[in-house]
Amino acid sequence: MGTVVFQRADLKHAREIAAIATEAFQNNRWTEGYVIHTMYRYCVYVLEEGSEAIGCLMSENMGPTSAYIAGVAIRANRRRMGNGRILLKHALKRLEDEKKKTLLLHTLSTNTPAIRLYESMGFKPTGNKKKFPGGSEEIEFIRTTP
């Protein structure tokens, strides 16, 4: 694995982010156009190795001291290598620099690797859950800093 770079995504990343998100979230709404639209609402970050985007993260400002992490995605062939941790660590630093003290996110209750990652980085389950048709369920996590 080479050097990875974390940066704010721009329009040149839209196609790769769409591919990463479609693969990770297993739905087809993540078109290049949808990603471009998302970039106007969320802060979208990308993790690159060389010239290849290997992960992305979206965060939404929820007020002066809070943010919602709307999605964390890593290419399937780059998972379980610490890239999710690197991506989240850099994003948390940026959010802390922006004085965000309360961070929320959701993940599927079946996504054990993500749950372990979030808990290892200080996120705690709130107890809130959301059920979807077909039986899937999301768990809400929160991280607060003084």
PAKE-404923 format. One record per residue (C-alpha): residue in three letters; x, y, z; residue number from 1. Coordinates in nm, 2 decimals. Example, Ala and Ser with C-alpha at 12.3 -4.5 7.8 and 13.67 -1.06 7.14 Angstrom:
{r=Ala, c1=1.23, c2=-0.45, c3=0.78, k=1}
{r=Ser, c1=1.37, c2=-0.11, c3=0.71, k=2}
***
This chain:
{r=Met, c1=0.00, c2=0.00, c3=0.00, k=1}
{r=Gly, c1=0.13, c2=0.34, c3=-0.10, k=2}
{r=Thr, c1=0.08, c2=0.68, c3=0.06, k=3}
{r=Val, c1=-0.28, c2=0.78, c3=0.10, k=4}
{r=Val, c1=-0.40, c2=1.14, c3=0.08, k=5}
{r=Phe, c1=-0.72, c2=1.28, c3=0.25, k=6}
{r=Gln, c1=-0.87, c2=1.58, c3=0.09, k=7}
{r=Arg, c1=-1.20, c2=1.76, c3=0.02, k=8}
{r=Ala, c1=-1.35, c2=1.61, c3=-0.29, k=9}
{r=Asp, c1=-1.42, c2=1.81, c3=-0.60, k=10}
{r=Leu, c1=-1.61, c2=1.75, c3=-0.93, k=11}
{r=Lys, c1=-1.32, c2=1.55, c3=-1.08, k=12}
{r=His, c1=-1.38, c2=1.29, c3=-0.80, k=13}
{r=Ala, c1=-1.76, c2=1.25, c3=-0.87, k=14}
{r=Arg, c1=-1.74, c2=0.94, c3=-1.10, k=15}
{r=Glu, c1=-1.51, c2=0.75, c3=-0.86, k=16}
{r=Ile, c1=-1.71, c2=0.84, c3=-0.55, k=17}
{r=Ala, c1=-2.03, c2=0.72, c3=-0.73, k=18}
{r=Ala, c1=-1.86, c2=0.39, c3=-0.80, k=19}
{r=Ile, c1=-1.73, c2=0.35, c3=-0.44, k=20}
{r=Ala, c1=-2.07, c2=0.45, c3=-0.29, k=21}
{r=Thr, c1=-2.27, c2=0.22, c3=-0.52, k=22}
{r=Glu, c1=-2.05, c2=-0.07, c3=-0.43, k=23}
{r=Ala, c1=-2.04, c2=0.00, c3=-0.05, k=24}
{r=Phe, c1=-2.41, c2=0.10, c3=0.00, k=25}
{r=Gln, c1=-2.53, c2=-0.16, c3=-0.25, k=26}
{r=Asn, c1=-2.78, c2=0.06, c3=-0.43, k=27}
{r=Asn, c1=-2.79, c2=0.24, c3=-0.76, k=28}
{r=Arg, c1=-2.89, c2=0.59, c3=-0.65, k=29}
{r=Trp, c1=-2.52, c2=0.69, c3=-0.64, k=30}
{r=Thr, c1=-2.49, c2=0.81, c3=-1.00, k=31}
{r=Glu, c1=-2.23, c2=1.07, c3=-1.09, k=32}
{r=Gly, c1=-2.51, c2=1.33, c3=-1.10, k=33}
{r=Tyr, c1=-2.63, c2=1.24, c3=-0.76, k=34}
{r=Val, c1=-2.28, c2=1.27, c3=-0.62, k=35}
{r=Ile, c1=-2.24, c2=1.62, c3=-0.77, k=36}
{r=His, c1=-2.57, c2=1.72, c3=-0.62, k=37}
{r=Thr, c1=-2.46, c2=1.57, c3=-0.28, k=38}
{r=Met, c1=-2.14, c2=1.79, c3=-0.30, k=39}
{r=Tyr, c1=-2.36, c2=2.10, c3=-0.27, k=40}
{r=Arg, c1=-2.53, c2=1.98, c3=0.05, k=41}
{r=Tyr, c1=-2.25, c2=1.79, c3=0.22, k=42}
{r=Cys, c1=-1.88, c2=1.82, c3=0.28, k=43}
{r=Val, c1=-1.75, c2=1.53, c3=0.07, k=44}
{r=Tyr, c1=-1.40, c2=1.40, c3=0.14, k=45}
{r=Val, c1=-1.20, c2=1.15, c3=-0.05, k=46}
{r=Leu, c1=-0.91, c2=0.92, c3=0.04, k=47}
{r=Glu, c1=-0.67, c2=0.86, c3=-0.25, k=48}
{r=Glu, c1=-0.38, c2=0.64, c3=-0.31, k=49}
{r=Gly, c1=-0.19, c2=0.77, c3=-0.61, k=50}
{r=Ser, c1=-0.45, c2=0.89, c3=-0.85, k=51}
{r=Glu, c1=-0.71, c2=0.64, c3=-0.74, k=52}
{r=Ala, c1=-0.99, c2=0.73, c3=-0.50, k=53}
{r=Ile, c1=-1.02, c2=0.44, c3=-0.25, k=54}
{r=Gly, c1=-1.27, c2=0.58, c3=-0.01, k=55}
{r=Cys, c1=-1.51, c2=0.87, c3=0.06, k=56}
{r=Leu, c1=-1.69, c2=1.03, c3=0.35, k=57}
{r=Met, c1=-1.98, c2=1.27, c3=0.35, k=58}
{r=Ser, c1=-2.07, c2=1.50, c3=0.64, k=59}
{r=Glu, c1=-2.35, c2=1.75, c3=0.69, k=60}
{r=Asn, c1=-2.34, c2=2.05, c3=0.92, k=61}
{r=Met, c1=-2.62, c2=2.02, c3=1.17, k=62}
{r=Gly, c1=-2.55, c2=2.34, c3=1.36, k=63}
{r=Pro, c1=-2.26, c2=2.54, c3=1.52, k=64}
{r=Thr, c1=-2.13, c2=2.24, c3=1.72, k=65}
{r=Ser, c1=-2.27, c2=1.93, c3=1.56, k=66}
{r=Ala, c1=-2.25, c2=1.73, c3=1.23, k=67}
{r=Tyr, c1=-2.39, c2=1.42, c3=1.08, k=68}
{r=Ile, c1=-2.16, c2=1.17, c3=0.90, k=69}
{r=Ala, c1=-2.39, c2=1.07, c3=0.62, k=70}
{r=Gly, c1=-2.17, c2=0.80, c3=0.47, k=71}
{r=Val, c1=-1.84, c2=0.63, c3=0.50, k=72}
{r=Ala, c1=-1.74, c2=0.40, c3=0.21, k=73}
{r=Ile, c1=-1.42, c2=0.22, c3=0.11, k=74}
{r=Arg, c1=-1.36, c2=0.02, c3=-0.22, k=75}
{r=Ala, c1=-1.42, c2=-0.35, c3=-0.15, k=76}
{r=Asn, c1=-1.07, c2=-0.44, c3=-0.25, k=77}
{r=Arg, c1=-0.93, c2=-0.18, c3=0.00, k=78}
{r=Arg, c1=-1.13, c2=-0.28, c3=0.31, k=79}
{r=Arg, c1=-0.99, c2=-0.45, c3=0.62, k=80}
{r=Met, c1=-0.66, c2=-0.27, c3=0.55, k=81}
{r=Gly, c1=-0.70, c2=0.03, c3=0.79, k=82}
{r=Asn, c1=-0.83, c2=0.27, c3=0.52, k=83}
{r=Gly, c1=-1.17, c2=0.32, c3=0.69, k=84}
{r=Arg, c1=-0.98, c2=0.42, c3=1.01, k=85}
{r=Ile, c1=-0.75, c2=0.66, c3=0.82, k=86}
{r=Leu, c1=-1.05, c2=0.82, c3=0.64, k=87}
{r=Leu, c1=-1.25, c2=0.86, c3=0.96, k=88}
{r=Lys, c1=-0.95, c2=0.98, c3=1.16, k=89}
{r=His, c1=-0.88, c2=1.26, c3=0.91, k=90}
{r=Ala, c1=-1.25, c2=1.35, c3=0.89, k=91}
{r=Leu, c1=-1.29, c2=1.37, c3=1.27, k=92}
{r=Lys, c1=-0.98, c2=1.60, c3=1.29, k=93}
{r=Arg, c1=-1.14, c2=1.83, c3=1.03, k=94}
{r=Leu, c1=-1.47, c2=1.83, c3=1.22, k=95}
{r=Glu, c1=-1.30, c2=1.90, c3=1.55, k=96}
{r=Asp, c1=-1.11, c2=2.19, c3=1.39, k=97}
{r=Glu, c1=-1.45, c2=2.32, c3=1.29, k=98}
{r=Lys, c1=-1.56, c2=2.30, c3=1.66, k=99}
{r=Lys, c1=-1.80, c2=2.02, c3=1.60, k=100}
{r=Lys, c1=-1.84, c2=1.85, c3=1.94, k=101}
{r=Thr, c1=-2.14, c2=1.62, c3=1.87, k=102}
{r=Leu, c1=-2.12, c2=1.38, c3=1.58, k=103}
{r=Leu, c1=-2.39, c2=1.14, c3=1.47, k=104}
{r=Leu, c1=-2.39, c2=0.86, c3=1.22, k=105}
{r=His, c1=-2.59, c2=0.55, c3=1.12, k=106}
{r=Thr, c1=-2.48, c2=0.20, c3=1.00, k=107}
{r=Leu, c1=-2.66, c2=-0.12, c3=0.93, k=108}
{r=Ser, c1=-2.69, c2=-0.35, c3=1.23, k=109}
{r=Thr, c1=-2.53, c2=-0.63, c3=1.03, k=110}
{r=Asn, c1=-2.22, c2=-0.42, c3=0.94, k=111}
{r=Thr, c1=-2.00, c2=-0.56, c3=1.22, k=112}
{r=Pro, c1=-1.67, c2=-0.42, c3=1.08, k=113}
{r=Ala, c1=-1.82, c2=-0.07, c3=1.07, k=114}
{r=Ile, c1=-1.97, c2=-0.10, c3=1.42, k=115}
{r=Arg, c1=-1.63, c2=-0.21, c3=1.56, k=116}
{r=Leu, c1=-1.45, c2=0.08, c3=1.38, k=117}
{r=Tyr, c1=-1.70, c2=0.34, c3=1.51, k=118}
{r=Glu, c1=-1.69, c2=0.21, c3=1.86, k=119}
{r=Ser, c1=-1.31, c2=0.20, c3=1.86, k=120}
{r=Met, c1=-1.31, c2=0.57, c3=1.76, k=121}
{r=Gly, c1=-1.53, c2=0.68, c3=2.05, k=122}
{r=Phe, c1=-1.88, c2=0.65, c3=1.90, k=123}
{r=Lys, c1=-2.15, c2=0.50, c3=2.12, k=124}
{r=Pro, c1=-2.49, c2=0.35, c3=2.02, k=125}
{r=Thr, c1=-2.77, c2=0.59, c3=2.12, k=126}
{r=Gly, c1=-3.03, c2=0.32, c3=2.13, k=127}
{r=Asn, c1=-3.22, c2=0.47, c3=1.83, k=128}
{r=Lys, c1=-3.28, c2=0.22, c3=1.55, k=129}
{r=Lys, c1=-3.46, c2=0.25, c3=1.21, k=130}
{r=Lys, c1=-3.61, c2=-0.04, c3=1.04, k=131}
{r=Phe, c1=-3.65, c2=-0.06, c3=0.66, k=132}
{r=Pro, c1=-3.88, c2=-0.27, c3=0.44, k=133}
{r=Gly, c1=-3.72, c2=-0.61, c3=0.38, k=134}
{r=Gly, c1=-3.59, c2=-0.63, c3=0.74, k=135}
{r=Ser, c1=-3.27, c2=-0.43, c3=0.74, k=136}
{r=Glu, c1=-3.21, c2=-0.20, c3=1.04, k=137}
{r=Glu, c1=-2.98, c2=0.09, c3=1.10, k=138}
{r=Ile, c1=-2.83, c2=0.18, c3=1.44, k=139}
{r=Glu, c1=-2.75, c2=0.54, c3=1.54, k=140}
{r=Phe, c1=-2.42, c2=0.62, c3=1.70, k=141}
{r=Ile, c1=-2.30, c2=0.94, c3=1.87, k=142}
{r=Arg, c1=-1.96, c2=1.08, c3=1.96, k=143}
{r=Thr, c1=-1.92, c2=1.38, c3=2.19, k=144}
{r=Thr, c1=-1.61, c2=1.57, c3=2.28, k=145}
{r=Pro, c1=-1.58, c2=1.83, c3=2.56, k=146}
***
